[in-house]
Amino acid sequence: MFEARRLKRERREAESWLARARTELLRRPNLFDPLEREAVEQRLQRLAVTIAAGPAEGLADELAQCKDAFDERLGAPGRGPIREYVELIVVALTLALLVRAFVVQAFKIPSGSMIPTLLVGDHILVNKFIYGVAIPFTNIRLPVSRPRRGDIVVFKFPEDQTKDYIKRVIGVPGDRIDVRGDELLVNGTPLPKQPDGEFRFEDPKGFDHVSELYDESLDGRRHLVLYDKTSLRPGEVSRTVPPDSYFCMGDNRDHSNDSRYWGFVPAKLLKGKALLIYFSWPPGQWFRIGSVLR
């Protein structure tokens, strides 16, 4: 049994080395003259025939002779296993960093400002490419598209850019936003909303809340929002969104620190658009995994 395993292992090693050697021949065609190339290819062909015959004694010797012949003419085509693993890890890490920097990034929801759309403990993926390609180590973005009303966006908090916030875009440049109690108007038109029962949730400090749930429509895009009539609300808010800025609010309207209090989100601080929930904790929220955000 051990002998059979040894022969199979030698065959796998020979197949792997042969594939790398042939790749090297294609990659470095001008490194040797025609006679040398013919000799090397003949040696590789003999090895291929030996491999095709199945595990057998003599394959290791044939492989060793091939390696010697190849190394004399081209330098070793193979990279040792350790080097291959290191290169694979480096490539994987590089790709992961590039994807995280330019395409998709993961975020965890730490607060209840977006309840019921997002719960504390939801882990989401954010499309960082959709609003523009960021130039590393700067706030400059090469434009791709612009946020629309209703988009859920992640951005650097204007008053402390070390923190990331997530809110829903309510107003885009040029819009006039009016907030009067539980009534929200965009360019003078109240957003339609229909009552949808009650919603109970526990905030990060452990307090239970019961809020009224509404189905709200913004530019024909529907989403759920909460209003808590027992909470203190700011006075009437009326603002016009300046160029390259956005007015953003949480879906948990009476428990959200948003543009009503600290103003607009500059476009340069946008990090991306929320896509979906890829994980959620505690276990009672696992049913949310895979939910597309809207």
Residue pairs with C-beta under 8 A, 6 or more apart in sequence:
4 55
7 55
7 56
7 57
7 59
8 55
10 55
10 59
10 60
10 63
11 51
11 54
11 55
11 59
13 63
14 47
14 50
14 51
14 59
14 62
14 63
15 51
17 63
17 66
17 67
17 77
17 78
18 44
18 47
18 48
18 51
18 66
20 77
20 78
20 79
21 44
21 66
21 70
21 77
21 78
22 44
23 77
24 74
24 77
25 37
25 40
25 41
25 44
25 74
28 74
31 74
32 40
32 73
32 74
36 73
39 69
39 73
40 69
40 70
40 73
40 74
43 65
43 66
43 69
43 70
44 66
44 70
46 62
46 66
47 62
47 63
47 66
50 56
50 58
50 59
50 62
51 59
67 76
67 78
70 76
70 77
79 87
101 128
101 134
101 136
102 128
102 129
102 133
102 134
103 127
103 128
103 129
104 125
104 126
104 127
104 128
104 129
104 275
105 125
105 126
105 128
105 271
105 272
106 123
106 124
106 125
106 126
106 278
107 123
107 124
107 125
107 126
107 154
107 164
107 166
107 274
108 121
108 122
108 123
108 124
109 118
109 119
109 120
109 121
109 122
109 123
109 124
109 166
110 120
110 204
111 120
111 204
112 119
112 120
112 201
112 203
112 204
112 252
112 255
113 166
113 167
113 250
113 251
113 252
113 255
113 256
113 257
113 258
114 152
114 166
114 167
114 168
114 250
114 251
114 252
114 256
115 199
115 201
115 226
115 251
115 252
115 255
116 199
116 201
116 213
116 224
116 225
116 226
116 251
116 252
117 152
117 168
117 223
117 224
117 251
117 293
118 124
118 152
118 166
118 251
118 274
118 277
118 293
119 201
119 280
119 285
119 288
120 203
120 204
121 280
121 281
121 282
121 285
122 277
122 279
122 280
122 285
122 288
123 277
123 278
123 279
123 280
123 281
124 166
124 274
124 275
124 276
124 277
124 278
124 293
125 274
125 275
125 276
125 278
126 154
126 271
126 272
126 273
126 274
126 275
127 272
127 273
127 274
127 275
128 134
128 271
128 272
129 144
129 272
130 144
130 145
130 272
130 273
131 141
131 143
131 144
131 145
131 146
131 147
131 153
131 267
131 270
131 272
131 273
132 141
132 142
132 143
132 144
132 145
132 270
133 141
133 142
133 144
134 140
134 141
135 141
135 142
139 268
139 269
140 268
141 267
141 268
141 270
146 172
146 267
147 153
147 169
147 172
147 246
147 270
147 273
148 169
148 172
148 219
149 169
149 170
149 171
149 172
149 175
149 186
149 218
149 219
149 221
150 168
150 169
150 218
150 219
150 221
150 223
150 294
151 168
151 169
151 273
152 166
152 167
152 168
152 169
152 273
152 274
152 293
152 294
153 166
153 167
153 168
153 169
153 246
153 248
153 265
153 270
153 271
153 272
153 273
153 274
154 164
154 165
154 166
154 270
154 271
154 272
154 273
154 274
155 164
155 165
155 166
155 167
155 248
155 265
155 269
155 270
155 271
156 162
156 163
156 164
156 165
156 269
156 271
157 163
157 164
157 165
157 269
158 262
158 263
158 264
158 265
158 266
158 269
159 262
161 269
164 271
165 248
166 274
167 248
167 249
167 250
167 256
167 258
167 259
167 265
168 218
168 223
168 248
168 249
168 250
168 251
169 246
169 247
169 248
170 177
170 184
170 186
170 218
170 247
170 248
170 249
170 259
171 177
171 186
171 239
171 241
171 246
171 247
171 259
172 241
172 246
173 241
173 242
173 243
173 244
173 245
173 246
174 240
174 241
174 243
175 186
175 187
175 240
175 241
175 247
176 186
176 187
176 188
176 238
176 239
176 240
176 241
177 184
177 185
177 186
177 237
177 238
177 239
177 240
177 241
177 247
177 259
178 184
178 185
178 188
178 236
178 237
178 238
179 185
179 234
179 236
179 237
179 238
179 260
180 236
181 233
182 227
182 229
182 233
182 253
183 190
184 190
184 191
184 249
184 253
185 191
186 218
191 216
191 217
191 218
192 216
192 217
193 214
193 215
193 216
193 217
193 225
194 214
194 215
195 212
195 213
195 214
196 213
196 214
196 215
196 224
197 212
197 213
198 210
198 211
198 212
198 213
199 210
199 211
199 212
199 213
199 226
200 208
200 209
200 210
200 211
201 208
201 209
201 211
202 208
202 209
203 209
203 255
209 228
209 255
210 228
211 226
211 227
211 228
211 252
211 254
212 226
212 227
212 228
212 229
213 224
213 225
213 226
214 224
214 225
214 226
214 227
215 222
215 223
215 224
216 222
216 223
216 224
216 225
221 294
222 294
223 251
223 294
224 251
225 251
225 252
225 253
226 251
226 252
226 253
226 254
226 255
227 253
227 254
228 253
228 254
228 255
229 254
231 254
231 255
233 254
234 260
234 261
237 260
239 247
239 259
239 263
239 264
241 247
241 264
242 264
244 266
244 267
244 268
245 264
245 265
245 266
245 267
246 259
246 264
246 265
246 267
246 270
247 259
247 264
247 265
248 258
248 259
248 265
249 256
249 258
249 259
249 260
250 256
250 257
250 258
259 265
274 293
275 292
275 293
276 290
276 291
276 292
276 293
277 288
277 289
277 290
277 291
277 293
278 289
278 290
279 289
280 286
280 288
280 289
